[in-house]
Amino acid sequence: MRVELHIGRLIFDGIAPGDTAALRTALESELGDLLSRDPVAPRQDQQLHRATPPPIAASADSAAFGRHIARAVHGSLRLPLRGTG
């Protein structure tokens, strides 16, 4: 299955301009790995969802921040679990 995800724009305060490439590379790599290991079911409603990463320590580097964002995006793509009863 092919998954195509378009992220229009990410805006971060406090990330140095020189760190954006590391953040982007880590995000793309981690998200690709996550989707390979744990594919998501296609959403039928085509609804957009916001992904909010968990709090990250201020000392975290840009690559670590990118991986956290990827995990949040992956989690937001998953269909919500429905109760069985």
Buried (B, 14 or more C-beta within 10 A) or exposed (E): EEEEEEEEEEEEEEBEEEBBEBBBEBBBBBBEEBBEEEEBEEEEEEEEEEBEBEEEEEEEEBBBBBBBBBBBBBBEBEEEEEEEE
